[in-house]
Amino acid sequence: MADAHEMEVARRLAESRARSRARRRHERSLCRSACARWIVTACVLGAGSLVLSPRPAHAAWAQAAPGSWVVVEHRDHALDERGPARFTTTLVRREGGVDWFEHRDGSGALWLDTDGGAEADPAPPARADVKERLLGTDVVRLDGRNVRCRVMLFEATSRPFMSAHPAREWVTRGKRWVATDSALAGRVLRWTDLGTETRYRDGRIERAPGRWTVNVKTLHERVRVRGRSYDCWVVVRKEHTETGEFLRRTIVWRYEGTPSGWVQRFTEARDPRTGAMSRSEQKLVDFRYE
């Protein structure tokens, strides 16, 4: 009898251990399923957040669909103190990679062209062959700190459409200061125009000096326009005549989350014939992406 009793106890103990092992396997399976569901949910939500996230910082018109528009208020600071004028610019279509815009002024007049009034980094001449090489490194002082930069020399060569044109090619040169610090890597903080050479087919070469510079003044300046606040980076462009006289200075509060890439511009210009100064200001009133 004792042997039978011991055998029954051993059987029950084995069954208990088997049930315990099965329960633990089931719990681990539930845990793995829950973790898998959590991971899948997180991935789906993450994908959703990517889809619903705001447009990238470098959106501007290139990322806008036809139907997108901006409303800009323009004011000339003249002696007669004329009131501001409003203009609405709408991207209406794209043809062959070219954006076409419809402009409407306050009186309702309409016209069509390819100028969206956008602000962007200086670009080389259209259809130019561009070569660039490293000159060295430098430091740009910005927002109270030194920013390490690569100094790049670029050379853009463009040629006329017509083979009978007296000029064989035009060569434009300039320098760019490209940030290498991790937070600003790749952003250009300064441009300098080094001039243009006109090379004629008969061997003559005419040289024109550089006439403009562009500098990033600050990366953060908050501007409030029409009840909305924008964290802008400020760019100053200066132009002068071939003889070195002041011609124009433009300050742009750039914000690349708008179709045109800016929220405010101020221009001060000098008439080279009379020396008279003029000032104008443009402010973004409203915009919409489609």
Secondary structure, 3 states (H helix, E strand, C coil): CHHHHHHHHHHHHHHHHHHHHHHHHHHHHHHHHHHHHHHHHHHHHHHHHHHHCCCCCCCCHHHCCCCCEEEEEEEECCCCCCCCEEEEEEEEEEECCEEEEEEEECCCCEEEECCCCCCCCCCCCCCCEEEEEEEEEEEEEECCEEEEEEEEEEEEEECCCCCCCCEEEEEEEEEEEEECCCCCCCCEEEEEEEEEEEEECCCCEEEECCCEEEEEEEEEEEEEECCEEEEEEEEEEEEECCCCCEEEEEEEEECCCCCCCEEEEEEEEECCCCCCEEEEEEEEEEEECC
